[in-house]
Amino acid sequence: MADYEWLASESAPAGFPMKVLSGGFTDPAGGFKYVPPNKVIHHGWGTPVSTHLVGEDMAPLPNRLEIEFFSYAEDASYAGSFELPVEAIEALFEAGYHSRRLGEHTTYERLTVGIAPGGHVTVWAVGVDRTAEVWSGCAPEVEVDFERVAGKMLTPREEYVRGQLQRRLSESQRSTLDHDGVPIGRWEQFRLRYPWSLAFDGFRPGVVGPLELFNGEQEIVEWRSEGGVWFRPVPRALELRVELGGRRSLRYLLRFDRAEIFSAFTQLAVADKPMELSIGIAGALSVCLRNPDERLALDHTQLQRFLGR
């Protein structure tokens, strides 16, 4: 098995603070790279947080993951040992991809472990302007010595956890958590893939991206070379770039409303009929999802415009 230059990091969804207690990747030769522990994280699903530069620069890719973590929103701990698809991971690293930001062919440079409420665990391969999901699973709930979470406490456990949520979350995030509770199963729903493509009304972008998907994946698409139907998860956000000439461009950043766009995809995903996410930006923003028989407006989509070079 070949060696690659890669690092391990961790990730958790925004609004749901988590902490890695211990864990790491093991390769077929017995080598080990630990996932950075003991930091409260909720920086966004798929967003790497910590990087510890220890061990060999070059190492085989892993075939196992062990992870133990704590979920503050649930006051619960989880732990699991999982087999990873090392051949598929190696194929991704070996094939690499073209990075628009670097202007050259490159490959992935880290494996990021995502931890979420309910024990959900995802592993992504992460590189410059690209993130690809490589595995997902679920860890069972376990009991751990709470000192491993909080150290020596001077307050009761319930008060400590409540204080951490108060400290880590915004007022809006706390309100959502209090009103909706912990959405167990949300991150598995984020992984569902649908047949869809992009369509543009009255303009044609040169570049689409970053195209961010709810499952944590992202990439930049050179639209001149793309087309046809994708089989991808639901999009969370995307940036469009329209060239104006003279090295000037307009950038449009669209962020989709989670509840609205998932409702639309679920309703229009009939018998694998392909769907189009249609975007019009001339004058007022117009966004809809449609299949051959039906059209649903996505009126809660947010738009920002930037003039760039």
N, C-alpha and C positions, 0 to 999 in steps of 0.2 A: 504494500500500500504506500502511495506517495505521501510526502510531507508537504504541508502548506503553511503559509504564514497567516495565523488567525488568532483572535482574542475572544474571550468570553465576557458577556455582559448581561444585564438584567433589565426588565421592563415591567410596567404595571399600568393599568388603565387610569386615566385622569378621573379624579373624584372618588377613587377607591384605594386608599393607602395600603400598601403591602410591605412586607419585609422578608427578604431571604434570610433564613436562619443558618442554613448550610447547604452545600451541594456543589456539583460540578460535573464535567464531562470526562468520561473514560474512553480511551481509544483501544482498538483490538490488541495493541502491544502492551497494554497496561498503564500507559501514560495518563496523567490526570491534569485537567485545568479547572480550577475552582471558579464558581460563579460568585462575583463579589457579594459578600453578605453584610448584614447589620446596618443597612441604610433604609430609611423609610422612603418609598418611591411611589409616585403616581403621576409620572411625567407624560403619559400618553401611550396607548397600546401600540407596541412595535417600536417605540422610541428607546434606543439604548441609553442607559444612565451612566453606569460606572465602568471604568477600564482599569485593571490592575496589570501593570507590565512586569510579570514575573515568569520564570521558567524559560524554556527554549523558544526562540522566535519561530522556528519551523517545527511542526508536529503533525502526526497523522490526524485525520478527522475522526470524530468520536462515533462509537456505536452504542453508547449508553449514557443516560442522564440520571443522576440522583439529585433530588431537590426536596428541601424542607422549608416551609414558609408560613408566615402569619398574615391573616387578613383582619385589619382593624375594623372594617365595617361590620364584620360578622363576629368579632372576638373569637376567632377559630384558627386552628393550625392544620396544615396539610403536609403530607410527605408521600413521596413515591419514587420508585426506581423503574426506569423505562428503557426499552430497547429502541434505538434510533435507526432509521433507514440509511446506513452509512454509505451504501452504494449510490443512492439517489443524491445524498449530500455531496459526495465526491464528484458526481457527474456535473452538478451545478458549478462547483468550484473549478472544475477542469474546463468546462465550456466557457465560463465567464460571460461578458457582455460588453457592448460598446457604451462607454460613459460619455454623455454629452458634455458634462462639466469638465472632465479631463481631456476630452477630445481624442481619446484613444481606447483601445481594447483593454479591459481590466478584469478583475474578478473580485469575489467577495472577500471581506477581511475580518469578519467576526461572526460568531454565533451568539444570538441573543435569546435568553429565556424569558418568556412572558408568563407572569403569574397573576391570577385573577380570582375573584370570589367564587366559591363553589369548588375550589380545587383545580380550576382550569389551568392548563399549562400548554404553551405554544413555543416552538423553536423556529426562529427565522435565521436565514443567511442574510447578512447585511453588508452592503458595499456602498461606494460613492453613488449617490442618486438611484439606488435600487435596494429593495427589501423583498425577499421571497420566503414564504412559509415553507418549512420542510417537514414539520411534524406537529401533531397536537394530541393531547391526551388529558386525563383527569386523575388527580391524586386524591386518595381517600383522606378523610378527616382523622386526625390523630390528637392525642394529648401530649403536651410538652411541658417541661418545667418553665413556668412563666418568667422566671428570672432570665431565661435565654432571650425573651422578648424585651423585657423592660429593665433588666438589671435589678439591683436592690431597690424595692419600692417603699416609699413612705406613705403612699395612699392606697386605698382598696383598688383591686383590679378593674372593676367597672368604672370607677372614677378616672383611673389612669387612661383607659381606652377612650372614654368620652372626651377627656382633655386632649388626647392626641388628635382626634377627629376635629375638635374645635380649633386646634392650632394649625392643622395641615390643610383644612378645606376652606374654601371661600364661603361666604354667606349663602350664595346661590347653590353651591354644591351641597352644603349642609341641608338646605331647604329641600332640595331634590331627594336626598337620601332619606330625610325624615318622612317625606310625603310618599315616595315610591318604594322605599325599602331597597334591599339588595337584589338586583335582577339576575338571580341564578339562571344560567343557561344563555345569557346574552352573548357571551363570547363564542359559544358554539354556533349560535345563529349567525354571527358575523362571518363564519367560514363558508356558509352556503354559497354555491356558485350558480350563476344564471347565464343564459345565452343573451348577450346584449352588445350593442355597438353605440358609437357616438354619431350624431348627425348635427350639422351646423346650418342654421337658417340665415342666409344672406352674407356669410363670410366663411373664410377657410383659414384656420390657424396653421402656422408653420410648425408649431411645437405644442404638444399637450403634455403638461407635466410641471411639477410632480402631479401624477395621478395617484391619489391616496385612497386606499380601500379600507373598509371598516375592519377587516381582519388583520390590519397592520402592514399589509404589503404596500409598496409604492414603486413607481418607475416613471421615467420620462419617455414619451413616445414621439418620435419624429413622424408627424402626421403624413408627410409626403410619401412615406413608405408603408403606412399602415392602412387598414381597411378591413372589411369583412366583420364577422361576428366573433366576439370574444366569449370565453367561458370563464368569467371572473366573478368575485364577490361584489357586493354592492359598493359603489363609490361613496367616499366620505367627503372628499374635496378634490378639486382639480384646478390647475392654472392653465390658461390659454394665452398664447403669445401671437399677436397679429403684427406682421412687419409693415411699417409705414414708409420705408425707404429712407435713405440717408442714415443708415445704421440706427434708426429709431424704431421703437415698437411700442405697442400697447399691451399691457398685461392685465388679464381678467382673472381674479381669484374667486371661485365659486365654492361655497360651503353648503352642503345639503343638510336638511333637517332629518335627523335619524328616524324619528317615528314616521314622518311623511314618506320618505323614500323607501323604507322597508315595507310600509303598507302598500305602496304602488307596485314594487317588485313582486310581493306576495300575490297581489290581486291579478297582475297581468301575466304571471308565470304559468301559462296554461299549455299543457302537452308540449313543453319545450319549444313553444313558438318563439322565434327571436324577437327581442325588444330593441327599441331605439331610444336612447337618451338624447332628446333634441334640445338644442340650445340656440337661442337667438339673443343677440346683444345690441341690435340696432335700436336706439331709443330705449324703451323700457325693457328690462330683462324678461325673457320668456323661456321657461324651462318646462319640459313635459317628458313623461315616459309613455311610450306607445308600443302596441303590438299591431298586427294586421287588422284587428277588430276593434280596438279600444284605445282611448287616449286619456291620461290622467295628468293634470297640471301639478307642478311642484312649486306652489306659490310661496313657500317658506324658505326657498333657497336664498342665501345671502350672496351679494356681489360686491367686490371691491375692484376699483380700477387704478392702474398705475401706469405712468409714462416712463419708459425705460430705454436703455441703449444696449 
